[in-house]
Amino acid sequence: MTAPLGAHVSVAGGVDKAFTRGREIGCDALQIFVKNANRWSAKPLAEEAVARFRSAHEADPVPVVAHASYLINLCSTDEETLRKSRLALIDELERCSLLGIPGLVLHPGAHLDAGEDEGLEGVARSLDEAFAGRSDLSARVLLENTAGQGTVLGSRFEQLGRIVGLVDEPQRLGVCLDSCHAFAAGYDLRDDAGYEALLEAIDQAVGLERLEAIHLNDSKFPLGAHKDRHASIATGEIGPEFFARIVHDPRLRTLPMILETPLGDEGEGHRRDLETLRGLDPPN
């Protein structure tokens, strides 16, 4: 038995459409955007849309996570961008809470040459502002590790751990592991020793119990390249052994494992990758 496997799916036409699209390609778990990921703001979710989503989810109770807008930078040195980022995060947490989605995956941000320490402190203070006095927000922020391109924070799990340690309400934070990002950041996932070292790094930095979602993506670029370029499963630099280990790992069996791999010209990439994952034999 493997963990729940799924993909990031479109919500075009309504957030409830995600369940049909997911089932059409064989998903047992889903990731969605709760608003346009390339815009700062969006119309509020209509009550009817929320009701349809909750009804569809009740009928198809697969794990669902959301991914935050790529515009959000919680440690921006530009005051207007920082203001918009904080408001956008609050808005997306509110949307997740309305829909009953328990986790919002978030890239921590880029310090823009302000320095790592100042950047991590800035992320923590932005999270504090989002959480302060908002006990009604049921959704947790799932900090995602990154490839470490430029001044982007989160390439080492120690950085995510420092954010957890700096916030006022650490119980509202979890972690999302991205395999491509980890490999690009220098974690060698290609053998059993590297795989165990990755889990140990997560456990030491934030606690393995804080890991709540996983993005399964192969990498187009070599180990440590710091380039965030996803490849289809077992076609990139990571290779099949890592994916066989992780989908069959009993320690992670309850976690949603989500594809963000290329769809390809014919749009069948996720369906093929799900078939590939389910066809991988457990490691010896």
Secondary structure, DSSP 4 states (H G I P E B T S, - for coil): -PPPEEEE---TT-TTHHHHHHHHTT-SEEEE-SS-TTSS--PPPPHHHHHHHHHHHHHS---EEEE--TT--TT-SSHHHHHHHHHHHHHHHHHHHHHT--EEEE---B-TTS-HHHHHHHHHHHHHHHHTT-TT--PEEEEEP----TTBS-SSHHHHHHHHHHSS-GGGEEEEEEHHHHHHTT---SSHHHHHHHHHHHHHHT-GGGEEEEEE-EESS-TT-----EE-TTSSSS-HHHHHHHHT-GGGTTS-EEE-----TTS-HHHHHHHHHHTPPPP-
